[in-house]
């Protein structure tokens, strides 16, 4: 039971759940809440009736789809006070409840959200009900004071026996604002240039370099409404009291990575200053800088994850995907021989194995890999990866997103992603993937594809992305030279090793080719 709602609001939400269930809906929608407000004869029902929204009107203009309960009699819904339901609330309804909670919070009623606030939420959020509510003149700006009045909140300011006279903005204040903006703009540009130089020269990453450069150019574009002549005129470096203020930490940098981290923060902090003081100049400037600052957070994540994973995958160049039915003599001998001959990562790829058997198998593979310091990855099943204490999970384009997989496996386990186009590879980097699968390069005996990304895709990724990635799809000792020539330094294989009579020898050949 959600304690933030009044008893009446809880009764309406419970009724809405029942209406959704009985009308065969997949989730509770705003329409069900509107019906609940009217049927429960709530406070909000007074407002609705005053605007012409009644039970009869809803039957005519907003009927519930395919009801299984006769709605001609409002009492037919039965006793809903103790009703329970597992039916989920839709995303639009969650937005409605969020808007209701915000309005109640503004009125100082965080712990009590009444039906009048539910009605406000329905009017505030753009849903399928919006045209109907507008037709009956139910606007959020009008409902807010009505909700406050019904709930007993005072919306008018309290009379006091004093007044505060605010001065108009002076030219001195305007000059101060321009000085702040000028200094912050310089810090942001300088920080972004340092970041761009790091990803360009230390990471050799064209994708991240392009993102950093676009951030720097977009910052310049966002600041364009500020006249550069005014900024320069306001600048007063000789009298800037901060130029001689230094901390010991500012003078110490242990590595280029420390320089990168410091300047990412420098650019973000300068962005915050630009956003806040930019609002004094114009709301549009503040909004533009705010959006740019969020992009910097994503860029920071992508750069630092790329750097961290380059270190984590150092020396791990050969990746084996194993399916039990592929292995003539069982997967155990294949995995152990592969691990002894250069394979550094094993992926458990079982699509049809029952869950209990899969978990037991994953735990065995986890032990074998742990003995030799190799990584164990589970295909498509983050839950099994956690239960087996595997190193991570691998997902495809049609499986869980990186974000959803991360929520299950946590921040310390790896999340790999299969990619088939350069756009997918770029997006996976920004989504926070730890490594990429790049392919299919050649036709494979283990997975069917309508089209092959081929060696051209390998060349594209090699030219742009330094997050660890593995070329995959039909790679054998006979064609691995072509893959290396296209720019791959890591490969993932399956059938070439798993189906071989001597999996250790094939693994050794592939490992030697990569080294």
C-alpha positions in Angstrom: 0.0 0.0 0.0 1.5 3.3 -1.1 1.4 5.6 2.0 1.8 8.8 -0.1 -1.8 8.5 -1.3 -5.0 9.4 0.7 -7.5 6.6 1.4 -9.7 8.0 -1.3 -6.9 8.1 -3.9 -5.9 4.5 -3.0 -9.5 3.4 -3.4 -9.6 5.0 -6.9 -6.4 3.4 -7.9 -7.6 0.0 -6.6 -10.8 0.4 -8.6 -8.8 1.4 -11.7 -6.8 -1.8 -11.3 -10.0 -3.8 -11.2 -11.5 -2.0 -14.2 -8.3 -2.7 -16.2 -8.3 -6.4 -15.2 -12.0 -6.9 -15.9 -11.8 -5.1 -19.3 -8.9 -7.3 -20.4 -6.3 -4.6 -20.5 -2.6 -5.5 -20.3 -1.9 -2.6 -17.8 -3.6 0.0 -15.8 -4.1 3.1 -18.0 -5.1 6.8 -17.3 -8.5 5.9 -18.8 -9.1 3.4 -15.9 -8.2 6.1 -13.4 -10.6 8.6 -14.9 -13.4 6.0 -14.7 -12.4 5.3 -11.1 -12.6 9.0 -10.1 -16.1 9.2 -11.5 -17.4 5.8 -10.1 -16.0 6.4 -6.6 -17.7 9.8 -6.3 -14.4 11.2 -5.1 -13.5 14.9 -4.5 -12.2 14.9 -8.1 -15.7 13.7 -9.2 -17.1 17.1 -8.1 -14.7 18.9 -10.5 -15.4 16.4 -13.3 -19.2 16.7 -12.9 -19.0 20.5 -12.9 -17.3 20.3 -16.3 -19.8 17.7 -17.7 -17.8 14.5 -17.3 -20.2 12.0 -15.7 -20.8 8.3 -15.7 -23.2 8.6 -18.7 -20.8 10.8 -20.6 -17.9 8.3 -20.1 -20.1 5.5 -21.4 -20.7 7.5 -24.5 -17.4 9.1 -25.2 -14.7 7.0 -23.4 -16.0 3.5 -22.9 -13.8 0.8 -21.5 -12.8 -1.7 -24.2 -14.5 -5.1 -24.2 -15.6 -5.1 -20.6 -16.3 -8.4 -19.0 -18.2 -6.8 -16.1 -21.5 -5.1 -16.7 -20.9 -1.3 -16.3 -24.5 -0.2 -16.5 -24.6 -0.3 -12.7 -21.7 1.5 -10.9 -22.2 -0.9 -8.0 -21.4 -3.8 -10.2 -17.7 -3.2 -9.6 -18.2 -4.7 -6.1 -16.1 -4.0 -3.0 -12.8 -2.8 -4.0 -11.3 -1.8 -0.6 -9.4 -5.0 -0.2 -8.8 -5.7 -3.9 -5.4 -6.8 -5.0 -4.0 -7.1 -8.4 -0.7 -7.9 -10.0 -1.5 -5.9 -13.1 1.2 -3.3 -13.9 0.7 0.4 -14.3 1.5 1.8 -17.8 4.3 4.2 -18.3 1.8 7.0 -19.1 0.0 6.3 -15.8 3.3 6.4 -13.9 3.9 9.8 -15.4 0.4 10.9 -14.3 1.2 9.8 -10.7 4.5 11.5 -10.8 2.8 14.8 -11.8 0.3 14.4 -9.0 3.0 13.8 -6.5 4.9 16.9 -7.7 1.9 19.2 -7.3 1.1 17.7 -3.9 4.7 18.3 -2.9 4.6 21.9 -4.0 1.6 22.4 -1.7 3.5 20.8 1.2 1.5 17.6 1.1 4.2 15.0 0.1 2.6 12.3 2.3 -1.0 12.9 1.1 -1.9 12.8 -2.6 -5.7 13.0 -2.9 -8.0 12.4 -5.9 -7.9 16.0 -6.8 -4.2 15.6 -7.5 -4.8 12.5 -9.5 -7.1 14.5 -11.8 -4.5 17.2 -12.1 -2.0 14.6 -13.2 -4.4 13.3 -15.9 -4.7 16.8 -17.2 -1.0 17.6 -17.0 0.4 14.6 -18.8 -0.1 14.1 -22.5 -2.0 10.8 -22.9 -4.9 9.4 -24.9 -7.3 11.3 -22.6 -5.8 14.7 -23.4 -8.2 15.6 -26.3 -11.2 14.6 -24.2 -10.1 16.6 -21.1 -9.4 19.6 -23.2 -12.8 19.4 -24.9 -14.3 19.7 -21.4 -12.0 22.6 -20.4 -10.0 20.6 -17.9 -6.6 22.4 -18.0 -3.8 21.8 -15.6 -3.3 25.5 -14.9 -7.0 25.7 -13.8 -7.0 22.5 -11.9 -3.9 23.3 -9.7 -5.7 26.0 -7.6 -8.8 23.9 -7.5 -6.9 20.9 -6.1 -5.3 23.2 -3.5 -8.7 24.6 -2.5 -10.3 21.1 -2.1 -7.3 19.9 0.0 -7.4 22.8 2.3 -4.2 24.4 1.2 -3.7 28.1 1.2 -2.6 29.3 -2.3 -2.6 33.0 -1.6 0.5 34.7 -0.1 0.3 35.6 3.6 0.0 39.4 4.4 3.1 40.8 6.1 3.8 44.2 7.5 7.0 44.8 5.6 8.1 44.7 2.0 11.3 44.1 0.1 12.3 46.5 -2.7 14.4 44.7 -5.3 16.8 46.9 -7.3 16.8 46.7 -11.1 19.8 45.0 -12.7 22.7 47.4 -12.8 25.4 47.6 -15.5 27.9 46.5 -12.8 25.8 43.3 -12.3 25.6 42.7 -16.0 29.4 43.1 -16.3 29.9 40.7 -13.5 27.7 38.2 -15.2 29.6 38.5 -18.4 32.9 38.1 -16.6 31.7 34.8 -15.1 30.4 33.6 -18.4 33.6 34.5 -20.2 35.8 32.7 -17.6 33.6 29.6 -17.6 33.4 29.5 -21.4 37.2 29.6 -21.5 37.5 26.8 -18.9 35.0 24.6 -20.7 36.7 25.1 -24.1 40.1 24.4 -22.6 38.9 21.3 -20.8 37.2 19.9 -23.9 40.3 20.5 -26.0 42.4 18.5 -23.5 39.9 15.7 -23.5 39.8 15.7 -27.3 43.6 15.6 -27.5 43.7 12.6 -25.1 41.2 10.5 -27.0 42.8 11.5 -30.3 46.4 10.8 -29.4 46.4 8.5 -26.4 43.4 6.3 -27.3 43.6 6.8 -31.1 39.8 6.6 -31.0 38.2 8.4 -34.0 34.6 7.9 -32.7 35.3 9.4 -29.3 37.5 12.2 -30.8 34.6 13.1 -33.1 32.2 13.2 -30.1 34.5 15.4 -28.1 35.1 17.8 -31.0 31.3 18.1 -31.6 30.8 19.0 -28.0 33.4 21.7 -28.3 31.9 23.1 -31.5 28.4 22.9 -30.1 29.6 24.8 -27.0 30.7 27.6 -29.3 27.4 27.5 -31.1 25.4 27.7 -27.8 27.5 30.7 -26.7 27.0 32.5 -30.1 24.1 34.8 -28.7 26.7 36.3 -26.3 28.5 39.0 -28.2 32.2 38.2 -28.1 33.0 41.9 -27.9 31.0 42.3 -24.7 32.7 39.3 -23.2 36.1 40.6 -24.0 35.2 44.1 -22.7 34.1 42.5 -19.4 37.2 40.4 -19.0 39.6 41.7 -16.3 42.3 39.0 -15.9 44.8 41.3 -14.0 42.2 41.9 -11.2 40.9 38.3 -11.1 41.4 37.2 -7.5 41.3 33.6 -8.5 44.4 33.5 -10.8 46.8 33.1 -7.9 44.7 30.6 -5.9 46.0 27.1 -6.3 45.7 23.9 -4.4 48.5 21.2 -4.2 46.3 18.7 -6.0 46.0 21.0 -9.0 49.8 20.9 -9.5 50.0 17.1 -9.3 49.2 14.7 -12.2 50.4 11.1 -11.9 49.6 10.1 -15.5 47.9 11.2 -18.7 44.8 9.5 -17.5 44.7 11.8 -14.4 45.0 14.7 -16.8 42.0 13.4 -18.7 39.8 12.9 -15.6 40.6 16.3 -14.3 39.7 18.0 -17.5 36.5 16.1 -17.9 35.4 17.4 -14.6 36.8 20.9 -15.5 34.5 21.0 -18.6 31.5 19.7 -16.7 31.9 22.2 -13.8 32.4 25.0 -16.2 29.3 23.9 -18.0 27.3 24.1 -14.8 28.5 27.7 -14.2 27.6 28.6 -17.8 24.1 27.0 -17.5 23.2 28.8 -14.2 24.6 32.2 -15.1 23.5 31.8 -18.7 19.9 31.8 -17.4 20.4 35.5 -16.4 21.1 36.3 -20.0 18.4 34.0 -21.6 16.5 30.8 -20.8 17.5 29.4 -24.1 21.2 29.7 -23.3 20.8 27.9 -20.0 18.9 25.1 -21.6 21.4 24.6 -24.4 24.3 24.4 -22.0 22.4 22.1 -19.8 21.8 19.6 -22.6 25.5 19.8 -23.6 26.5 19.1 -20.0 24.5 15.8 -20.1 26.3 14.8 -23.2 29.6 15.4 -21.4 28.5 12.9 -18.7 27.9 10.3 -21.4 31.2 11.1 -23.1 33.0 10.7 -19.8 31.5 7.3 -19.3 32.4 6.1 -22.8 36.0 7.4 -22.6 36.8 6.0 -19.1 35.1 2.6 -19.8 37.1 2.4 -23.0 40.3 3.0 -21.1 39.5 0.6 -18.3 38.4 -2.2 -20.6 41.5 -1.8 -22.8 43.5 -2.7 -19.7 41.1 -5.4 -18.6 41.3 -7.2 -22.0 45.0 -6.8 -22.4 46.3 -10.1 -23.8 42.9 -11.6 -24.2 42.7 -12.0 -28.0 41.1 -15.4 -28.5 37.4 -15.9 -27.5 35.6 -19.2 -27.7 31.9 -19.7 -27.9 30.8 -23.2 -26.8 27.6 -25.0 -27.4 27.4 -28.6 -26.0 25.8 -30.1 -29.1 28.7 -28.8 -31.3 31.3 -30.8 -29.4 31.6 -34.4 -30.6 33.2 -35.5 -27.3 31.5 -33.1 -25.0 32.3 -29.4 -24.2 34.5 -30.2 -21.2 37.5 -31.5 -23.1 37.1 -28.8 -25.7 37.1 -26.0 -23.2 40.0 -27.3 -21.2 42.2 -27.9 -24.3 41.3 -24.5 -25.6 42.2 -22.8 -22.4 45.5 -24.6 -22.4 46.3 -23.3 -25.9 45.7 -19.5 -25.9 41.9 -19.1 -25.5 41.4 -16.4 -22.8 37.6 -16.1 -22.8 34.9 -18.8 -22.8 31.3 -18.0 -23.6 28.6 -20.5 -22.6 26.2 -20.3 -25.4 23.3 -22.7 -24.8 19.9 -21.8 -26.3 17.9 -24.8 -25.4 19.4 -26.3 -22.2 17.0 -26.3 -19.2 17.8 -23.7 -16.7 19.0 -26.0 -13.9 21.3 -27.9 -16.3 22.5 -24.6 -17.7 23.3 -23.2 -14.3 25.2 -26.3 -13.3 27.1 -26.3 -16.6 27.9 -22.6 -16.2 29.3 -23.2 -12.7 31.6 -25.9 -14.1 32.9 -23.7 -16.8 33.4 -20.9 -14.3 35.6 -23.2 -12.2 37.6 -24.3 -15.3 38.2 -20.7 -16.4 39.0 -19.5 -12.8 41.8 -22.1 -12.5 43.7 -20.6 -15.4 42.7 -16.9 -15.0 40.4 -16.8 -18.0 37.1 -15.0 -18.3 33.7 -16.8 -18.3 30.8 -15.1 -20.2 27.2 -16.3 -20.3 25.2 -15.7 -23.5 21.9 -13.8 -23.2 21.3 -14.8 -19.5 22.4 -12.2 -17.0 20.6 -14.1 -14.3 22.6 -17.2 -14.9 25.8 -15.1 -15.1 25.2 -13.7 -11.6 24.2 -17.1 -10.1 27.2 -18.8 -11.7 29.5 -16.0 -10.6 30.6 -15.6 -14.2 32.6 -12.6 -15.4 29.8 -11.2 -17.5 27.0 -11.6 -20.0 26.8 -11.2 -23.8 23.7 -9.8 -25.5 22.6 -9.4 -29.1 20.7 -6.7 -30.8 17.4 -8.4 -30.2 18.1 -9.4 -26.6 18.3 -7.2 -23.4 19.7 -3.8 -23.8 23.1 -2.9 -22.2 21.2 -0.9 -19.6 18.9 -3.7 -18.6 21.6 -6.3 -18.5 23.7 -4.0 -16.4 20.9 -3.6 -13.9 21.0 -7.3 -13.4 24.7 -8.1 -13.4 25.8 -4.9 -11.7 28.7 -2.6 -12.4 31.6 -5.0 -11.9 30.6 -7.7 -14.4 31.2 -7.3 -18.2 28.4 -6.7 -20.7 29.3 -7.5 -24.3 27.2 -6.6 -27.3 26.9 -8.1 -30.8 27.0 -5.4 -33.5 26.4 -5.7 -37.3 26.7 -2.1 -38.4 29.0 0.8 -37.5 26.0 2.7 -36.1 25.3 -0.2 -33.7 28.9 -0.2 -32.7 29.0 3.5 -32.0 25.8 3.3 -30.0 27.1 0.3 -28.0 30.1 2.4 -26.9 27.8 5.2 -25.6 25.5 2.7 -24.0 28.3 1.5 -21.8 29.2 -1.9 -23.4 32.5 -3.3 -22.1 33.4 -5.0 -25.4 31.8 -5.6 -28.9 31.3 -8.6 -31.1 31.8 -7.4 -34.7 30.4 -9.5 -37.6 29.4 -11.8 -39.0 32.6 -11.7 -41.0 32.2 -15.0 -43.0 29.4 -17.5 -43.2 29.2 -19.6 -40.1 28.2 -23.1 -39.3 26.7 -22.2 -36.0 24.5 -19.2 -36.7 22.5 -18.2 -39.8 22.4 -14.6 -41.1 20.5 -13.2 -44.1 23.4 -10.8 -44.8 27.0 -10.6 -43.7 28.7 -7.4 -42.4 31.9 -8.8 -43.8 35.4 -7.5 -43.8 34.3 -4.0 -44.7 32.5 -3.7 -41.3 35.7 -4.9 -39.6 37.6 -2.2 -41.4 35.1 0.5 -40.3 35.3 -0.5 -36.6 39.1 -0.8 -36.7 39.2 2.8 -38.1 37.0 4.3 -35.4 36.7 2.3 -32.2 39.3 1.3 -29.6 36.9 -0.2 -27.0 37.9 -3.9 -27.1 36.1 -5.8 -29.9 36.2 -9.2 -31.4 35.7 -10.1 -35.1 33.3 -13.0 -35.2 31.6 -15.3 -37.7 33.2 -18.2 -39.7 36.7 -17.4 -38.7 39.2 -20.2 -39.2 43.0 -20.7 -39.3 42.7 -20.5 -43.0 41.1 -17.0 -43.2 42.2 -15.3 -40.0 45.0 -13.6 -42.0 42.3 -11.7 -43.9 40.6 -10.6 -40.7 43.9 -9.4 -39.3 44.6 -7.5 -42.5 41.3 -5.7 -42.1 42.4 -4.4 -38.7 41.2 -7.0 -36.1 43.5 -7.9 -33.3 41.0 -10.1 -31.4 38.7 -12.8 -32.8 35.8 -14.9 -31.4 35.4 -18.4 -32.9 33.1 -21.4 -32.3 32.9 -24.2 -34.8 36.5 -24.0 -35.9 37.6 -25.1 -32.4 34.5 -26.9 -31.0 34.0 -29.3 -34.0 37.6 -30.1 -34.5 39.1 -33.5 -33.7 42.0 -31.6 -32.1 40.5 -28.4 -30.6 43.8 -27.6 -28.8 45.8 -27.5 -32.0 43.3 -25.3 -33.8 43.2 -22.9 -30.8 47.0 -22.8 -30.8 47.1 -22.0 -34.6 44.6 -19.1 -34.1 46.5 -17.8 -31.1 49.8 -17.9 -33.0 48.2 -16.1 -35.9 47.0 -13.3 -33.6 50.3 -13.0 -31.8 
